[in-house]
């Protein structure tokens, strides 16, 4: 009988210790700086993203501690779009800036979804699509606009797996479209 009571008490202690460890892990800051202050210091203003009419989708879908960000493009807060084929209508630098603007849109969605960018554990995976013709081959240089900003903001946690591919067309003739998977703190 005493042995059963000791085992039961040990079990309760282990459960208690495990829940305390989980609780303390979630309160440990991920960064040695404030991510949101860094965003502001870069002059980036985050604004809610509105879906174009007629789309029956979410800008982000959460499952567990992963947030799947829908494809987004270089659409400014005022509605202006960076359009055209990179390498034909736009330079690589203009494409890079389009991908950077797309990253800012994803940051806006992240902020709206999780409330605090300091909860981003890691940018996990990025798929970058560049509007090009068949002769264009430097897609990674364009999507670097997205990746470079994520690393600038989140440091090592901003580094991610990535694919950068060319498309003969994108919605609304946007210069690029990017989707991402982000790990977030519970």
C-alpha positions as CSV (number, residue, x, y, z in Angstrom):
1,X,0.0,0.0,0.0
2,X,2.8,2.5,0.9
3,X,4.6,1.6,-2.3
4,X,1.4,2.4,-4.4
5,X,1.1,5.8,-2.6
6,X,4.7,6.6,-3.2
7,X,4.4,5.8,-6.9
8,X,1.2,7.9,-7.1
9,X,2.9,10.8,-5.4
10,X,6.0,10.5,-7.7
11,X,3.7,10.5,-10.7
12,X,1.9,13.6,-9.5
13,X,5.2,15.3,-8.9
14,X,6.4,14.5,-12.4
15,X,3.2,15.8,-13.9
16,X,3.5,19.0,-11.9
17,X,7.2,19.5,-12.8
18,X,6.4,18.8,-16.5
19,X,3.6,21.4,-16.6
20,X,5.9,24.0,-14.7
21,X,8.6,23.3,-17.3
22,X,6.2,23.9,-20.2
23,X,4.9,27.1,-18.6
24,X,8.4,28.4,-18.0
25,X,9.4,27.6,-21.6
26,X,6.6,29.7,-23.0
27,X,7.6,32.7,-20.9
28,X,11.2,32.6,-21.8
29,X,11.8,35.4,-24.4
30,X,12.9,34.2,-27.8
31,X,14.9,37.3,-28.6
32,X,17.4,39.5,-26.8
33,X,15.7,42.5,-28.5
34,X,12.1,43.6,-29.2
35,X,11.1,42.4,-32.7
36,X,8.3,45.0,-33.0
37,X,10.7,47.9,-32.1
38,X,13.1,46.6,-34.8
39,X,10.3,46.6,-37.3
40,X,9.4,50.2,-36.4
41,X,13.1,51.3,-36.4
42,X,13.3,50.0,-40.0
43,X,10.4,52.4,-40.9
44,X,8.0,49.6,-41.6
45,X,4.3,50.2,-40.8
46,X,2.2,47.1,-40.4
47,X,-1.4,47.5,-41.5
48,X,-4.3,44.9,-41.7
49,X,-4.4,43.1,-45.0
50,X,-7.7,42.9,-46.9
51,X,-8.3,40.1,-49.3
52,X,-9.3,41.0,-52.8
53,X,-13.1,40.5,-53.4
54,X,-14.2,37.1,-54.5
55,X,-11.5,35.0,-52.7
56,X,-13.0,32.4,-50.3
57,X,-9.7,31.9,-48.4
58,X,-7.9,32.9,-45.2
59,X,-4.7,34.9,-45.1
60,X,-3.4,32.5,-42.6
61,X,-4.4,29.1,-41.2
62,X,-3.1,27.8,-37.9
63,X,-2.6,24.2,-36.9
64,X,-0.8,23.6,-33.6
65,X,2.2,25.9,-33.4
66,X,2.4,26.3,-37.2
67,X,0.9,29.2,-39.1
68,X,0.5,28.7,-42.8
69,X,0.6,32.1,-44.6
70,X,-1.4,32.2,-47.9
71,X,0.3,33.4,-51.1
72,X,0.7,37.2,-50.9
73,X,2.1,39.7,-53.4
74,X,3.5,43.1,-53.6
75,X,0.4,45.2,-52.9
76,X,1.0,48.4,-50.9
77,X,-1.3,49.5,-48.1
78,X,-2.8,52.1,-50.5
79,X,-3.7,49.3,-53.0
80,X,-0.9,50.1,-55.5
81,X,0.6,46.9,-57.0
82,X,4.0,46.1,-58.4
83,X,3.1,44.4,-61.6
84,X,4.9,43.0,-64.6
85,X,7.4,40.3,-65.5
86,X,10.8,40.5,-63.8
87,X,13.5,40.6,-66.5
88,X,11.1,42.1,-69.1
89,X,9.1,44.9,-67.5
90,X,11.0,45.1,-64.2
91,X,14.6,44.9,-63.2
92,X,15.9,42.4,-60.7
93,X,16.2,45.2,-58.1
94,X,12.5,46.1,-58.7
95,X,11.6,42.4,-58.3
96,X,13.7,42.3,-55.1
97,X,11.7,45.3,-53.7
98,X,8.5,43.6,-54.7
99,X,9.5,40.5,-52.7
100,X,10.4,42.8,-49.7
101,X,7.0,44.4,-49.9
102,X,5.5,40.9,-49.9
103,X,7.4,40.1,-46.7
104,X,6.0,43.3,-45.1
105,X,2.5,42.1,-46.0
106,X,3.3,38.7,-44.3
107,X,4.6,40.5,-41.2
108,X,1.2,42.4,-41.1
109,X,-0.7,39.1,-41.3
110,X,1.6,37.6,-38.6
111,X,1.0,40.6,-36.3
112,X,-2.8,40.4,-36.8
113,X,-2.8,36.6,-36.2
114,X,-0.6,36.3,-33.2
115,X,-0.7,39.8,-31.7
116,X,3.1,40.1,-31.0
117,X,5.9,39.4,-33.5
118,X,8.1,38.4,-30.5
119,X,6.2,35.1,-30.6
120,X,7.7,34.0,-33.9
121,X,9.9,31.0,-33.1
122,X,11.1,30.6,-36.7
123,X,10.3,31.2,-40.3
124,X,10.3,27.6,-41.4
125,X,9.6,27.4,-45.1
126,X,9.1,29.9,-48.0
127,X,7.9,29.3,-51.5
128,X,8.6,32.3,-53.7
129,X,7.1,32.6,-57.2
130,X,8.4,35.2,-59.7
131,X,6.5,36.4,-62.7
132,X,9.0,35.9,-65.5
133,X,9.4,34.7,-69.1
134,X,11.1,31.4,-69.9
135,X,14.5,33.0,-70.4
136,X,14.8,34.4,-66.8
137,X,16.9,32.3,-64.5
138,X,17.8,34.4,-61.4
139,X,14.6,33.8,-59.4
140,X,16.6,33.5,-56.1
141,X,17.9,37.0,-56.4
142,X,14.3,38.3,-56.5
143,X,13.0,36.3,-53.6
144,X,16.1,37.3,-51.6
145,X,14.1,40.5,-51.0
146,X,11.7,38.5,-48.8
147,X,14.4,36.3,-47.2
148,X,16.7,39.2,-46.4
149,X,14.0,41.1,-44.6
150,X,13.0,38.1,-42.5
151,X,16.6,37.6,-41.4
152,X,17.0,41.3,-40.7
153,X,14.0,41.3,-38.4
154,X,14.2,37.8,-36.8
155,X,17.9,37.1,-37.0
156,X,18.9,33.4,-37.1
157,X,15.2,32.6,-36.5
158,X,14.4,34.3,-39.8
159,X,16.5,31.9,-41.9
160,X,14.4,29.3,-43.6
161,X,14.1,26.6,-46.2
162,X,13.1,28.1,-49.5
163,X,12.1,27.5,-53.1
164,X,12.3,30.2,-55.7
165,X,10.6,29.4,-59.0
166,X,9.4,31.2,-62.1
167,X,5.9,31.4,-63.3
168,X,4.6,32.6,-66.7
169,X,1.8,34.4,-65.0
170,X,0.7,35.3,-61.5
171,X,-2.7,36.7,-60.3
172,X,-3.3,40.3,-61.4
173,X,0.1,40.2,-63.1
174,X,1.9,40.7,-59.8
175,X,5.7,40.6,-59.9
176,X,5.9,37.9,-57.3
177,X,3.9,35.8,-54.9
178,X,5.2,34.2,-51.7
179,X,3.7,31.8,-49.2
180,X,5.3,30.7,-45.9
181,X,5.1,28.5,-42.9
182,X,5.9,30.0,-39.6
183,X,6.5,28.4,-36.2
184,X,4.9,30.4,-33.4
185,X,5.1,30.3,-29.6
186,X,2.0,28.9,-28.0
